[in-house]
Amino acid sequence: MENFKNITVTKGNKTLVIDNPTSFPLIGMGSQGAVFKLSDEKCVKIYTDPVQAKMEAEALESGQHLSFFPILYESGPNYVVMEYFNAPTLKEYLRNCTYIPLSITKKLLTMLREMTEANFTMIDAPLRHIFVLENEELKVVDHVNAFKRMHPVPLKLLRDLKIILLKDSFLSRVKQLEPETFQAWDDYFNQNTIDYRNIPVSSGDSGKGVKVESSISTPLIGKGHQGAVYRIAENRCVKIYGKQNHCQQEKDVLLSNQKLPFIPKVYETGSNYIVMEYLLGPNLNQFLKKQSHLSEDITRRLLDILVSMKKVGFKQVDAPLRHIFITHDGFKMVDHVYSYSREQPDPIELIQNLHERGFLESFFEQVKKLEPNLHAEWTETPIPLLNEMIEEGSYAARLKAEIENRNTKKNKNTARARRK
């Protein structure tokens, strides 16, 4: 019989490292651990840190009397076995809503009130952690910080509702149903209003992303190694940097290339922040996950970006899929901190991303058709890891044969030149 205890989850450089010798499927992964489905009724969350496993087990035990808590079946030094939900998250459930249902608002208010009565300090839950079962029954997961973080008002819930344009609808319902609760939240935000220029962001440890304050009410929409991005208006966001030199480096790139169609518009800059346009749309990595093939139009747009980079003097010429957003104005690319400072003439990360999505062969065939000179340049002296990333197959064989043929011709020409 398979044992989930044989699964190991550890922290890697940028993501979790999972060794799963079992057939239990991975169904979720976050900063603390990974979740595997054990049956139609159960799943197991395996943590990288035993302390966090213990914190979540204690929170789940404390909340077993609450109807919206998952059933806790078992806990161990680095895991908890809990109830599995085959249901949409509240974020998915509300995706096409123009206003939040009254019934959902009532259930959310009941959930928050019962969290307070259970003496939790984090009276909050992001939409992705709330599942909607039959009859709109709500279930909430991820309680590791239930007794650690102080969220007297539902900051993450309100941030998420604001992003999907349902915050105002929700608050109007709250004001109608529980005016005292609405007033308490309003007082909290008035007392804790913070200018985005003063949002604290600090550099993390080596190899880790920047550190941000979880209590900030401004919606956090992304963070990485250099900075954190907050949405400050319907069409604007601000990137705040852990180091001022990173801010200056990206500012130089963005401001000097505002005419390029793939560069986001910049509205304001400071010593540690840049206000730019908010890009509404999926990134290319998310988009390609749902595609069965790579269209020639996408390849053409990627090549336009790469060629433009070289023309204007970018030193780092790359286009990672997660940095490219599909907007109504075309492809837009973010994260240009090292575009002028890091020597990288070939799109190494783009090639790796396309390999991971299974589109590398199609991409190279389309590049050969659209930009034959660029294809020859990339394959004449193969880009680092290219041969490792292309799985053995007809395309790999043709590519290797093509490279060997060119090298043979070069050697013959060199030999002739020497004889002369």
Sequence and secondary structure as in RCSB ss.txt:
>XXXX:A:sequence
MENFKNITVTKGNKTLVIDNPTSFPLIGMGSQGAVFKLSDEKCVKIYTDPVQAKMEAEALESGQHLSFFPILYES
GPNYVVMEYFNAPTLKEYLRNCTYIPLSITKKLLTMLREMTEANFTMIDAPLRHIFVLENEELKVVDHVNAFKRM
HPVPLKLLRDLKIILLKDSFLSRVKQLEPETFQAWDDYFNQNTIDYRNIPVSSGDSGKGVKVESSISTPLIGKGH
QGAVYRIAENRCVKIYGKQNHCQQEKDVLLSNQKLPFIPKVYETGSNYIVMEYLLGPNLNQFLKKQSHLSEDITR
RLLDILVSMKKVGFKQVDAPLRHIFITHDGFKMVDHVYSYSREQPDPIELIQNLHERGFLESFFEQVKKLEPNLH
AEWTETPIPLLNEMIEEGSYAARLKAEIENRNTKKNKNTARARRK
>XXXX:A:secstr
   GGG EEEE SSSEEEE  SS  EEEE SSEEEEE SSSEEEEEES HHHHHHHHHHHHHTTTSTTS  EEEE
 SSEEEEE   S BHHHHTTT SS  HHHHHHHHHHHHHHHHTT SB    GGGEEE GGG EEE   TTTTTS 
BSS HHHHHHHHHTT HHHHHHHHHHH HHHHHHHHHHHHHS   GGG  EE  STTS  EE TT  S EEEE S
SEEEEEEETTEEEEEESSHHHHHHHHHHHHHTTTSTTS  EEEE SSEEEEE   S BHHHHHHT SS  HHHHH
HHHHHHHHHHHHT SB    GGGEEEETTEEEE   TTTTTS B S HHHHHHHHHHT HHHHHHHHHHH HHHH
HHHHHTT TTHHHHS SSHHHHHHHHHHHHHHHHHHHHHHHHHH 
